Amino acid sequence: MKKFMALFATSVLFASMTVSAAGSPSAAVVASTAPAAYVSEGFADAGAAQAAAARGMSAGEYYNNAIVATPGVPNAVPMGQGGKILINGVPTNLTASLSKVNSAVATSAVAQAAGLGGSLLNVVNVTFPGANYSVATINFYVKGLAGGTKVAARQYVNGVWVEVEVVEARADHVVLNLKSSGPVALVALP
């Protein structure tokens, strides 16, 4: 009987409690069916959208580590990392980080290409996060580059375009030896 009374008293307490919930502005936002702006732009989350914005990249460029279009560069050819990177001659699993250059560097790269008598394929900023190196050999994927195209490469270092060694230029690829991070311009020569 004591158990019954204890159970009865407990059920009366629960039954007599009034439960009410107030509307929550944050709940209304969460329940909204409108996607966040970053979703409609192709990003999985706000963090990726912010990281891409810091590098001047669209969602497709960010997720593919490629630069498709560069403002100020007419007919820019899409560029990305096209293979493994050698650091001081040793194969690595390192990935270069590509980003867009500012308009002043793009304009300067166009002038540099004209000065070489060629046409600028594209100019991208290249960094090797966490790498300590003397020479980084990087294979760039250069969409649509015809085999046999003569390519010159220049890197913007301390306000000056310096020549970069082109190890190989073949269909859709240009392999360079870089001695530092920074903007790299690829120029198709006649």
Backbone as a printed PyTorch tensor [residue, N CA C, xyz], in Angstrom:
tensor([[[  0.8100,  -1.1740,   0.0000],
         [  0.0000,   0.0000,   0.0000],
         [  0.8720,   1.2630,   0.0000]],

        [[  1.9840,   1.2200,   0.7080],
         [  2.8880,   2.3620,   0.7480],
         [  3.4330,   2.6530,  -0.6530]],

        [[  3.7450,   1.5870,  -1.3790],
         [  4.2620,   1.7710,  -2.7380],
         [  3.1950,   2.4060,  -3.6140]],

        [[  1.9510,   1.9460,  -3.4420],
         [  0.8740,   2.4860,  -4.2420],
         [  0.6880,   3.9700,  -3.9490]],

        [[  0.7220,   4.3530,  -2.6950],
         [  0.5410,   5.7530,  -2.3000],
         [  1.7010,   6.6270,  -2.8250]],

        [[  2.8960,   6.1170,  -2.7600],
         [  4.0550,   6.8630,  -3.2460],
         [  3.9550,   7.0530,  -4.7640]],

        [[  3.5440,   6.0070,  -5.4600],
         [  3.3770,   6.0910,  -6.8930],
         [  2.2410,   7.0420,  -7.2610]],

        [[  1.1490,   6.9770,  -6.5020],
         [  0.0050,   7.8470,  -6.7290],
         [  0.3860,   9.3140,  -6.4960]],

        [[  1.1110,   9.6010,  -5.4350],
         [  1.5240,  10.9650,  -5.1150],
         [  2.4590,  11.5120,  -6.2010]],

        [[  3.3520,  10.6840,  -6.6790],
         [  4.2820,  11.1100,  -7.7290],
         [  3.5240,  11.4210,  -9.0140]],

        [[  2.5580,  10.5650,  -9.3770],
         [  1.8080,  10.7990, -10.6050],
         [  0.9410,  12.0470, -10.5080]],

        [[  0.4140,  12.3520,  -9.3120],
         [ -0.3790,  13.5670,  -9.1220],
         [  0.5110,  14.7900,  -9.3120]],

        [[  1.7350,  14.7300,  -8.8020],
         [  2.6660,  15.8480,  -8.9620],
         [  2.9680,  16.1010, -10.4330]],

        [[  3.2690,  15.0610, -11.1650],
         [  3.5800,  15.2320, -12.5810],
         [  2.3740,  15.6780, -13.3870]],

        [[  1.2170,  15.1440, -13.0560],
         [  0.0100,  15.4920, -13.8010],
         [ -0.4160,  16.9260, -13.5510]],

        [[ -0.1260,  17.4460, -12.3670],
         [ -0.5670,  18.8000, -12.0430],
         [  0.3960,  19.8810, -12.5220]],

        [[  1.5580,  19.4920, -13.0070],
         [  2.5220,  20.4870, -13.4660],
         [  2.0770,  21.0400, -14.8150]],

        [[  2.1560,  22.3510, -14.9570],
         [  1.8170,  22.9900, -16.2110],
         [  3.1100,  23.2090, -16.9810]],

        [[  3.1210,  22.7480, -18.2130],
         [  4.3000,  22.9080, -19.0490],
         [  3.9480,  23.8770, -20.1600]],

        [[  4.7500,  24.9150, -20.2950],
         [  4.5570,  25.8530, -21.3910],
         [  5.9110,  26.2420, -21.9390]],

        [[  5.9290,  26.4970, -23.2000],
         [  7.1790,  26.8820, -23.8440],
         [  6.9670,  28.2040, -24.5530]],

        [[  7.9140,  29.0700, -24.3630],
         [  7.8630,  30.3550, -25.0480],
         [  8.5730,  30.2220, -26.3910]],

        [[  8.1570,  30.9880, -27.3370],
         [  8.8100,  30.9810, -28.6450],
         [ 10.2310,  31.4820, -28.5290]],

        [[ 11.1120,  30.8840, -29.2720],
         [ 12.5100,  31.2710, -29.2350],
         [ 12.9010,  31.8400, -30.5910]],

        [[ 13.4470,  33.0470, -30.6150],
         [ 13.8590,  33.6000, -31.8990],
         [ 14.9150,  32.7250, -32.5660]],

        [[ 15.8080,  32.1350, -31.7710],
         [ 16.8400,  31.3010, -32.3770],
         [ 16.2450,  30.0220, -32.9380]],

        [[ 15.1890,  29.5000, -32.3000],
         [ 14.5350,  28.3050, -32.8180],
         [ 13.8630,  28.6090, -34.1570]],

        [[ 13.3080,  29.7900, -34.2810],
         [ 12.6710,  30.1670, -35.5450],
         [ 13.7060,  30.2470, -36.6650]],

        [[ 14.9000,  30.7200, -36.3290],
         [ 15.9580,  30.7980, -37.3310],
         [ 16.3870,  29.3990, -37.7390]],

        [[ 16.5390,  28.5100, -36.7730],
         [ 16.9610,  27.1490, -37.0590],
         [ 15.9100,  26.4300, -37.8970]],

        [[ 14.6400,  26.6800, -37.5950],
         [ 13.5590,  26.0010, -38.3020],
         [ 13.3180,  26.5770, -39.6940]],

        [[ 13.9270,  27.6990, -40.0000],
         [ 13.7230,  28.3320, -41.3040],
         [ 14.1460,  27.3950, -42.4240]],

        [[ 13.3790,  27.3820, -43.4880],
         [ 13.7200,  26.5250, -44.6190],
         [ 14.6630,  27.2270, -45.5930]],

        [[ 14.9030,  28.5050, -45.4240],
         [ 15.8030,  29.2320, -46.3170],
         [ 17.2450,  28.8290, -46.0090]],

        [[ 18.0120,  28.3880, -47.0240],
         [ 19.3980,  28.0020, -46.7720],
         [ 20.2580,  29.2320, -46.4770]],

        [[ 21.3070,  29.0110, -45.6920],
         [ 22.2460,  30.0920, -45.4090],
         [ 22.9220,  30.4930, -46.7170]],

        [[ 23.3990,  31.7190, -46.7800],
         [ 24.0180,  32.2350, -48.0080],
         [ 25.1720,  31.3540, -48.4640]],

        [[ 25.9680,  30.8520, -47.5210],
         [ 27.1160,  30.0470, -47.9170],
         [ 26.6800,  28.7420, -48.5910]],

        [[ 25.5160,  28.2020, -48.2380],
         [ 25.0350,  26.9710, -48.8670],
         [ 24.6730,  27.2440, -50.3250]],

        [[ 23.9800,  28.3460, -50.5660],
         [ 23.5910,  28.6620, -51.9390],
         [ 24.8020,  28.9790, -52.8170]],

        [[ 25.9300,  29.3310, -52.2000],
         [ 27.1550,  29.6060, -52.9540],
         [ 27.9890,  28.3410, -53.1650]],

        [[ 27.5380,  27.2140, -52.5730],
         [ 28.2250,  25.9390, -52.7740],
         [ 29.1280,  25.4980, -51.6450]],

        [[ 29.1140,  26.1950, -50.5170],
         [ 29.9750,  25.8290, -49.4030],
         [ 29.2510,  24.8970, -48.4370]],

        [[ 29.9970,  23.9870, -47.8220],
         [ 29.4230,  23.0450, -46.8630],
         [ 29.1400,  23.7170, -45.5290]],

        [[ 29.9420,  24.7030, -45.1670],
         [ 29.7460,  25.3860, -43.8900],
         [ 30.3280,  26.7970, -43.9470]],

        [[ 30.0010,  27.5670, -42.9230],
         [ 30.4430,  28.9640, -42.8830],
         [ 31.9610,  29.0830, -42.7780]],

        [[ 32.5960,  28.1400, -42.0970],
         [ 34.0570,  28.1770, -41.9650],
         [ 34.7560,  28.0630, -43.3100]],

        [[ 34.2640,  27.1560, -44.1590],
         [ 34.8460,  27.0000, -45.4930],
         [ 34.6060,  28.2570, -46.3240]],

        [[ 33.4260,  28.8460, -46.1790],
         [ 33.1130,  30.0780, -46.9220],
         [ 34.0580,  31.2040, -46.5100]],

        [[ 34.3440,  31.3060, -45.2170],
         [ 35.2490,  32.3540, -44.7340],
         [ 36.6830,  32.0990, -45.2010]],

        [[ 37.1230,  30.8380, -45.1610],
         [ 38.4770,  30.5100, -45.6060],
         [ 38.6370,  30.8110, -47.1010]],

        [[ 37.6130,  30.4880, -47.8860],
         [ 37.6610,  30.7610, -49.3210],
         [ 37.6750,  32.2600, -49.5820]],

        [[ 36.8650,  32.9990, -48.8450],
         [ 36.8230,  34.4590, -49.0230],
         [ 38.1820,  35.0780, -48.7200]],

        [[ 38.8770,  34.5570, -47.7230],
         [ 40.2040,  35.0880, -47.3810],
         [ 41.2000,  34.8650, -48.5180]],

        [[ 40.9710,  33.8190, -49.3240],
         [ 41.8560,  33.5180, -50.4520],
         [ 41.2810,  34.0160, -51.7700]],

        [[ 40.1230,  34.6950, -51.7190],
         [ 39.5030,  35.2630, -52.9170],
         [ 38.9220,  34.2240, -53.8480]],

        [[ 38.4860,  33.0810, -53.3140],
         [ 38.0820,  31.9610, -54.1420],
         [ 36.5820,  31.6730, -54.0610]],

        [[ 36.0480,  31.1240, -55.1400],
         [ 34.6780,  30.6140, -55.1520],
         [ 34.6920,  29.2320, -54.4880]],

        [[ 33.5110,  28.6530, -54.2760],
         [ 33.4250,  27.3260, -53.6710],
         [ 34.1450,  26.2840, -54.5240]],

        [[ 33.9130,  26.3080, -55.8270],
         [ 34.5680,  25.3480, -56.7110],
         [ 36.0800,  25.4760, -56.6800]],

        [[ 36.5620,  26.7050, -56.6700],
         [ 38.0100,  26.9230, -56.6090],
         [ 38.5650,  26.4510, -55.2640]],

        [[ 37.8680,  26.7660, -54.1840],
         [ 38.3330,  26.4140, -52.8400],
         [ 38.4310,  24.8970, -52.6740]],

        [[ 37.3590,  24.1880, -53.0110],
         [ 37.3410,  22.7400, -52.8050],
         [ 38.2670,  21.9970, -53.7640]],

        [[ 38.5900,  22.5900, -54.9060],
         [ 39.4810,  21.9520, -55.8750],
         [ 40.8940,  22.5110, -55.8360]],

        [[ 41.1510,  23.4600, -54.9480],
         [ 42.4630,  24.1030, -54.8310],
         [ 42.9560,  24.5410, -56.2130]],

        [[ 42.0880,  25.3010, -56.8850],
         [ 42.3800,  25.7520, -58.2490],
         [ 41.9170,  27.1910, -58.4140]],

        [[ 42.5360,  27.8890, -59.3340],
         [ 42.1130,  29.2450, -59.6810],
         [ 41.5790,  29.1820, -61.0990]],

        [[ 40.2870,  29.4560, -61.2420],
         [ 39.6320,  29.3450, -62.5410],
         [ 39.6750,  30.6640, -63.2880]],

        [[ 39.4040,  31.7440, -62.5980],
         [ 39.3820,  33.0660, -63.2260],
         [ 40.1260,  34.0450, -62.3330]],

        [[ 40.8540,  34.9470, -62.9690],
         [ 41.5900,  35.9680, -62.2310],
         [ 41.1770,  37.3330, -62.7640]],

        [[ 40.5510,  38.1640, -61.9180],
         [ 40.1720,  39.5050, -62.3760],
         [ 41.3950,  40.2560, -62.9030]],

        [[ 41.2370,  40.8750, -64.0580],
         [ 42.3340,  41.6170, -64.6630],
         [ 43.1680,  40.7920, -65.6260]],

        [[ 42.8800,  39.4810, -65.7040],
         [ 43.6190,  38.6180, -66.6260],
         [ 42.6240,  38.1190, -67.6760]],

        [[ 42.6850,  38.7150, -68.8810],
         [ 41.7490,  38.2740, -69.9220],
         [ 42.0250,  36.8250, -70.3230]],

        [[ 40.9700,  36.0600, -70.4740],
         [ 41.0700,  34.6550, -70.9050],
         [ 41.9870,  33.8180, -70.0120]],

        [[ 41.9020,  34.0310, -68.7020],
         [ 42.7190,  33.2620, -67.7630],
         [ 42.4260,  31.7730, -67.9180]],

        [[ 43.4800,  30.9690, -67.9040],
         [ 43.3730,  29.5180, -68.0100],
         [ 43.2800,  28.9500, -66.5910]],

        [[ 42.3270,  28.0510, -66.3220],
         [ 42.2370,  27.4460, -64.9860],
         [ 43.5350,  26.7210, -64.6150]],

        [[ 43.9840,  26.9530, -63.3850],
         [ 45.2090,  26.3360, -62.8720],
         [ 44.9540,  25.7160, -61.5140]],

        [[ 45.5730,  24.5680, -61.2970],
         [ 45.5160,  23.9040, -60.0020],
         [ 46.7920,  23.1250, -59.7840]],

        [[ 46.8960,  22.5240, -58.6140],
         [ 48.0520,  21.6740, -58.3650],
         [ 47.8030,  20.3600, -59.0920]],

        [[ 48.7550,  19.9210, -59.9010],
         [ 48.5220,  18.7750, -60.7640],
         [ 49.2730,  17.5230, -60.3950]],

        [[ 49.8210,  17.4150, -59.2320],
         [ 50.5450,  16.2060, -58.8570],
         [ 51.3270,  16.4110, -57.5770]],

        [[ 52.1230,  15.4200, -57.2480],
         [ 52.9110,  15.4720, -56.0110],
         [ 53.9570,  16.5770, -56.0710]],

        [[ 54.3220,  17.0360, -54.8950],
         [ 55.3290,  18.0820, -54.7650],
         [ 56.6060,  17.4490, -54.2240]],

        [[ 57.7270,  17.8180, -54.8380],
         [ 59.0280,  17.3970, -54.3320],
         [ 59.5910,  18.5470, -53.5170]],

        [[ 60.0210,  18.2560, -52.3260],
         [ 60.6850,  19.2530, -51.4830],
         [ 62.1490,  18.8610, -51.4000]],

        [[ 63.0110,  19.7350, -51.9180],
         [ 64.4470,  19.4700, -51.9730],
         [ 64.7230,  18.1090, -52.6200]],

        [[ 63.9440,  17.7690, -53.6580],
         [ 64.1370,  16.5340, -54.4090],
         [ 63.4630,  15.3030, -53.8270]],

        [[ 62.7810,  15.4380, -52.7030],
         [ 62.1560,  14.2930, -52.0350],
         [ 60.6390,  14.3500, -52.2200]],

        [[ 60.0170,  13.2620, -52.7250],
         [ 58.5580,  13.2530, -52.8760],
         [ 57.8660,  13.4180, -51.5200]],

        [[ 56.7760,  14.1800, -51.5160],
         [ 56.0340,  14.4340, -50.2820],
         [ 54.5370,  14.2640, -50.5240]],

        [[ 53.7900,  14.3130, -49.4540],
         [ 52.3270,  14.3620, -49.5300],
         [ 51.8350,  15.7880, -49.3450]],

        [[ 52.7260,  16.7440, -49.4250],
         [ 52.4180,  18.1480, -49.2290],
         [ 51.4800,  18.6580, -50.3160]],

        [[ 50.5810,  19.5290, -49.9360],
         [ 49.7040,  20.1960, -50.8920],
         [ 49.9970,  21.6850, -50.8400]],

        [[ 50.2080,  22.2830, -51.9950],
         [ 50.3890,  23.7320, -52.0570],
         [ 49.0320,  24.3750, -51.8540]],

        [[ 49.0260,  25.5610, -51.3220],
         [ 47.7920,  26.3210, -51.1550],
         [ 47.7780,  27.4130, -52.2200]],

        [[ 46.7660,  27.3600, -53.0860],
         [ 46.6440,  28.3570, -54.1450],
         [ 45.6000,  29.3880, -53.7530]],

        [[ 45.8180,  30.6200, -54.1780],
         [ 44.8440,  31.6900, -53.9490],
         [ 44.9770,  32.7220, -55.0600]],

        [[ 43.9730,  33.5960, -55.1260],
         [ 43.9900,  34.6410, -56.1530],
         [ 44.9120,  35.7700, -55.7350]],

        [[ 45.4700,  36.4400, -56.7210],
         [ 46.3210,  37.6000, -56.4740],
         [ 45.4600,  38.8570, -56.5180]],

        [[ 45.9850,  39.9480, -55.9910],
         [ 45.2390,  41.2090, -56.0580],
         [ 45.3660,  41.8080, -57.4570]],

        [[ 44.5660,  42.8170, -57.7330],
         [ 44.5120,  43.3880, -59.0840],
         [ 45.8300,  44.0280, -59.5110]],

        [[ 46.5830,  44.6020, -58.5770],
         [ 47.8670,  45.2270, -58.9370],
         [ 48.8600,  44.1720, -59.4330]],

        [[ 48.8930,  43.0190, -58.7710],
         [ 49.7950,  41.9420, -59.1950],
         [ 49.3240,  41.3720, -60.5310]],

        [[ 48.0160,  41.2190, -60.7010],
         [ 47.4760,  40.7120, -61.9730],
         [ 47.8400,  41.6460, -63.1260]],

        [[ 47.6760,  42.9540, -62.9180],
         [ 48.0090,  43.9350, -63.9540],
         [ 49.5040,  43.8910, -64.2720]],

        [[ 50.3120,  43.7610, -63.2430],
         [ 51.7570,  43.6720, -63.4350],
         [ 52.1280,  42.3940, -64.1930]],

        [[ 51.4380,  41.2830, -63.9200],
         [ 51.7130,  40.0190, -64.6120],
         [ 51.3530,  40.1160, -66.0920]],

        [[ 50.2520,  40.7940, -66.4110],
         [ 49.8600,  40.9990, -67.8080],
         [ 50.9540,  41.7830, -68.5290]],

        [[ 51.4730,  42.8290, -67.8820],
         [ 52.5500,  43.6390, -68.4760],
         [ 53.8260,  42.8130, -68.6240]],

        [[ 54.1200,  41.9670, -67.6560],
         [ 55.3020,  41.1090, -67.7110],
         [ 55.2090,  40.1610, -68.9080]],

        [[ 54.0300,  39.5770, -69.1110],
         [ 53.8310,  38.6670, -70.2460],
         [ 54.0080,  39.4040, -71.5670]],

        [[ 53.4570,  40.6010, -71.6590],
         [ 53.5950,  41.4080, -72.8820],
         [ 55.0590,  41.7330, -73.1350]],

        [[ 55.7960,  42.0310, -72.0780],
         [ 57.2190,  42.3280, -72.2060],
         [ 58.0210,  41.1310, -72.7040]],

        [[ 57.5320,  39.9230, -72.4340],
         [ 58.1890,  38.7070, -72.9160],
         [ 57.7250,  38.3350, -74.3250]],

        [[ 56.7410,  39.1020, -74.8430],
         [ 56.2050,  38.8200, -76.1650],
         [ 55.2190,  37.6640, -76.1770]],

        [[ 54.7030,  37.3080, -75.0140],
         [ 53.7720,  36.1850, -74.9280],
         [ 52.4290,  36.6050, -74.3640]],

        [[ 51.6210,  35.6130, -74.0410],
         [ 50.3220,  35.8940, -73.4350],
         [ 50.2410,  35.2120, -72.0730]],

        [[ 49.6960,  35.9370, -71.1130],
         [ 49.5820,  35.4260, -69.7520],
         [ 48.5300,  34.3310, -69.7110]],

        [[ 48.9250,  33.1460, -69.2460],
         [ 47.9670,  32.0550, -69.0640],
         [ 47.1520,  32.3110, -67.7950]],

        [[ 47.8450,  32.5650, -66.7020],
         [ 47.2090,  32.9250, -65.4310],
         [ 48.3030,  33.2680, -64.4320]],

        [[ 47.9070,  33.8890, -63.3460],
         [ 48.8150,  34.1960, -62.2540],
         [ 48.1100,  33.7960, -60.9620]],

        [[ 48.8100,  33.0170, -60.1220],
         [ 48.2320,  32.5420, -58.8640],
         [ 49.2390,  32.7380, -57.7400]],

        [[ 48.7080,  32.8890, -56.5400],
         [ 49.5680,  32.9590, -55.3660],
         [ 49.7550,  31.5390, -54.8420]],

        [[ 51.0110,  31.1340, -54.6370],
         [ 51.3290,  29.7750, -54.1940],
         [ 52.0380,  29.8400, -52.8500]],

        [[ 51.5470,  29.0640, -51.8920],
         [ 52.2360,  28.9260, -50.6020],
         [ 52.3470,  27.4450, -50.2650]],

        [[ 53.3230,  27.1280, -49.4710],
         [ 53.5520,  25.7580, -49.0180],
         [ 53.4860,  25.7530, -47.4890]],

        [[ 52.2820,  25.6950, -46.9290],
         [ 52.1350,  25.7750, -45.4720],
         [ 52.9400,  24.6920, -44.7460]],

        [[ 53.7490,  25.1390, -43.8120],
         [ 54.5080,  24.2280, -42.9590],
         [ 55.7350,  23.6130, -43.6050]],

        [[ 56.0870,  24.0000, -44.8100],
         [ 57.2330,  23.3970, -45.4910],
         [ 58.4790,  24.2510, -45.3150]],

        [[ 59.5730,  23.5870, -45.0550],
         [ 60.8770,  24.2310, -44.9870],
         [ 61.6690,  23.6820, -46.1710]],

        [[ 62.0300,  24.5400, -47.1320],
         [ 62.6200,  24.0300, -48.3600],
         [ 63.5680,  25.0310, -48.9920]],

        [[ 64.4430,  24.4910, -49.8510],
         [ 65.2820,  25.3150, -50.7190],
         [ 64.6560,  25.3800, -52.0960]],

        [[ 64.1560,  24.2160, -52.5670],
         [ 63.5010,  24.1280, -53.8690],
         [ 62.2650,  23.2410, -53.7370]],

        [[ 61.1420,  23.7740, -54.1600],
         [ 59.9010,  22.9990, -54.2170],
         [ 59.5590,  22.7930, -55.6840]],

        [[ 59.5100,  21.5410, -56.1080],
         [ 59.1480,  21.2140, -57.4830],
         [ 57.6520,  20.9210, -57.4900]],

        [[ 56.9100,  21.7720, -58.1910],
         [ 55.4520,  21.6600, -58.1840],
         [ 54.9320,  21.4930, -59.6070]],

        [[ 53.9900,  20.5880, -59.7430],
         [ 53.3500,  20.2960, -61.0240],
         [ 52.0110,  21.0250, -61.0330]],

        [[ 51.8670,  21.9960, -61.9270],
         [ 50.6030,  22.7120, -62.0740],
         [ 49.7760,  22.0700, -63.1780]],

        [[ 48.5080,  21.8660, -62.8960],
         [ 47.5610,  21.4830, -63.9440],
         [ 47.1240,  22.7830, -64.6060]],

        [[ 47.3040,  22.8870, -65.9180],
         [ 46.9660,  24.0870, -66.6780],
         [ 45.9810,  23.6420, -67.7600]],

        [[ 44.7020,  23.8170, -67.4840],
         [ 43.6540,  23.2770, -68.3480],
         [ 43.7780,  23.7700, -69.7920]],

        [[ 43.8580,  22.8180, -70.7060],
         [ 43.8700,  23.1460, -72.1220],
         [ 45.2210,  23.5000, -72.7000]],

        [[ 46.2780,  23.4690, -71.9160],
         [ 47.6110,  23.7770, -72.4500],
         [ 47.9960,  22.6900, -73.4610]],

        [[ 48.2930,  23.1070, -74.6670],
         [ 48.6630,  22.1570, -75.7240],
         [ 50.0820,  21.6590, -75.5190]],

        [[ 50.2970,  20.3850, -75.8260],
         [ 51.6490,  19.8420, -75.7720],
         [ 52.5340,  20.6040, -76.7410]],

        [[ 53.7730,  20.8440, -76.3810],
         [ 54.6890,  21.5730, -77.2410],
         [ 54.6490,  23.0830, -77.0570]],

        [[ 53.7280,  23.5800, -76.2260],
         [ 53.6720,  25.0240, -75.9690],
         [ 54.9070,  25.4330, -75.1770]],

        [[ 55.5590,  26.4860, -75.6210],
         [ 56.7110,  27.0150, -74.8880],
         [ 56.1740,  27.9170, -73.7830]],

        [[ 56.6120,  27.6520, -72.5460],
         [ 56.0950,  28.3770, -71.3870],
         [ 57.2470,  28.9960, -70.6020]],

        [[ 57.0630,  30.2430, -70.2290],
         [ 57.9890,  30.9250, -69.3130],
         [ 57.2420,  31.1400, -67.9980]],

        [[ 57.9780,  31.1330, -66.9090],
         [ 57.3670,  31.3550, -65.5980],
         [ 58.1220,  32.4570, -64.8720]],

        [[ 57.3700,  33.2900, -64.1810],
         [ 57.9410,  34.3680, -63.3830],
         [ 57.2650,  34.3670, -62.0170]],

        [[ 58.0410,  34.7280, -60.9970],
         [ 57.4860,  34.8420, -59.6480],
         [ 57.7370,  36.2480, -59.1300]],

        [[ 56.7160,  36.7860, -58.4820],
         [ 56.7810,  38.1440, -57.9450],
         [ 57.4300,  38.0890, -56.5650]],

        [[ 58.6650,  38.5780, -56.4800],
         [ 59.4370,  38.5210, -55.2330],
         [ 59.9120,  39.9280, -54.8900]],

        [[ 59.4840,  40.4340, -53.7610],
         [ 59.8770,  41.7660, -53.2850],
         [ 59.6650,  42.8420, -54.3490]],

        [[ 58.5250,  42.7890, -55.0330],
         [ 58.1730,  43.8190, -56.0020],
         [ 58.7960,  43.6640, -57.3770]],

        [[ 59.4710,  42.5490, -57.6210],
         [ 60.1480,  42.3260, -58.8960],
         [ 59.7800,  40.9350, -59.4220]],

        [[ 59.5460,  40.8350, -60.7480],
         [ 59.2990,  39.5320, -61.3620],
         [ 60.6360,  38.8620, -61.6440]],

        [[ 60.8500,  37.6750, -61.0690],
         [ 62.0940,  36.9310, -61.2830],
         [ 61.7890,  35.6510, -62.0540]],

        [[ 62.7520,  35.2240, -62.8510],
         [ 62.5790,  34.0210, -63.6560],
         [ 62.5270,  32.7800, -62.7610]],

        [[ 61.6560,  31.8570, -63.1370],
         [ 61.5150,  30.5840, -62.4320],
         [ 61.8520,  29.4760, -63.4180]],

        [[ 62.5760,  28.4760, -62.9490],
         [ 62.9410,  27.3580, -63.8060],
         [ 61.7110,  26.5230, -64.1700]],

        [[ 61.4920,  26.3740, -65.4690],
         [ 60.4340,  25.4930, -65.9670],
         [ 61.0860,  24.1350, -66.2080]],

        [[ 60.7380,  23.1570, -65.4010],
         [ 61.3010,  21.8150, -65.5110],
         [ 60.7210,  21.1050, -66.7190]],

        [[ 59.4040,  21.2810, -66.9150],
         [ 58.7290,  20.5980, -68.0170],
         [ 57.4210,  21.3100, -68.3340]],

        [[ 57.0920,  21.3640, -69.6140],
         [ 55.7840,  21.8450, -70.0580],
         [ 55.2660,  20.8000, -71.0360]],

        [[ 54.1060,  20.2170, -70.7130],
         [ 53.4900,  19.2040, -71.5670],
         [ 51.9860,  19.4650, -71.5930]],

        [[ 51.2490,  18.6740, -72.3140],
         [ 49.8030,  18.8740, -72.4050],
         [ 49.1830,  18.9630, -71.0150]],

        [[ 48.5280,  20.0870, -70.7350],
         [ 47.8030,  20.3410, -69.4740],
         [ 48.6790,  20.4480, -68.2190]],

        [[ 49.9980,  20.4660, -68.3390],
         [ 50.8540,  20.5220, -67.1460],
         [ 52.0820,  21.3910, -67.3690]],

        [[ 52.4600,  22.0980, -66.3030],
         [ 53.7230,  22.8310, -66.2630],
         [ 54.3560,  22.5320, -64.9140]],

        [[ 55.5990,  22.0670, -64.9340],
         [ 56.3220,  21.7360, -63.7080],
         [ 57.3850,  22.8100, -63.4760]],

        [[ 57.3560,  23.3920, -62.2630],
         [ 58.2800,  24.4770, -61.9190],
         [ 59.1180,  24.1210, -60.7010]],

        [[ 60.3100,  24.7270, -60.6150],
         [ 61.1160,  24.6910, -59.3960],
         [ 60.9830,  26.0610, -58.7350]],

        [[ 60.2980,  26.1130, -57.6060],
         [ 60.1170,  27.3740, -56.8790],
         [ 61.0500,  27.4260, -55.6780]],

        [[ 61.6070,  28.5990, -55.4370],
         [ 62.5000,  28.7770, -54.3000],
         [ 61.8360,  29.5260, -53.1580]],

        [[ 60.6040,  30.0070, -53.4050],
         [ 59.8630,  30.6960, -52.3450],
         [ 58.3750,  30.6890, -52.6770]],

        [[ 57.5900,  31.0540, -51.7090],
         [ 56.1480,  31.2130, -51.9250],
         [ 55.9000,  32.5670, -52.5430]],

        [[ 54.7340,  32.7240, -53.1610],
         [ 54.3540,  34.0060, -53.7200],
         [ 53.6650,  33.8610, -55.0640]],

        [[ 53.2830,  34.9880, -55.6650],
         [ 52.6000,  34.9610, -56.9500],
         [ 53.4640,  34.3790, -58.0640]],

        [[ 52.8710,  33.4840, -58.8520],
         [ 53.5640,  32.8430, -59.9720],
         [ 52.7420,  33.0830, -61.2330]],

        [[ 53.4040,  33.5850, -62.2720],
         [ 52.7490,  33.8390, -63.5600],
         [ 53.2840,  32.8560, -64.5920]],

        [[ 52.3670,  32.2580, -65.3310],
         [ 52.7500,  31.3760, -66.4450],
         [ 52.4280,  32.0990, -67.7410]],

        [[ 53.4030,  32.1600, -68.6380],
         [ 53.2900,  32.8970, -69.8760],
         [ 53.5280,  31.9480, -71.0470]],

        [[ 52.5730,  31.9100, -71.9840],
         [ 52.7530,  31.1380, -73.2280],
         [ 53.5300,  32.0170, -74.1960]],

        [[ 54.6400,  31.4680, -74.6800],
         [ 55.5110,  32.2100, -75.5950],
         [ 55.2580,  31.7730, -77.0360]],

        [[ 55.5270,  32.6840, -77.9840],
         [ 55.3300,  32.3160, -79.3970],
         [ 56.3520,  31.2790, -79.8530]]])
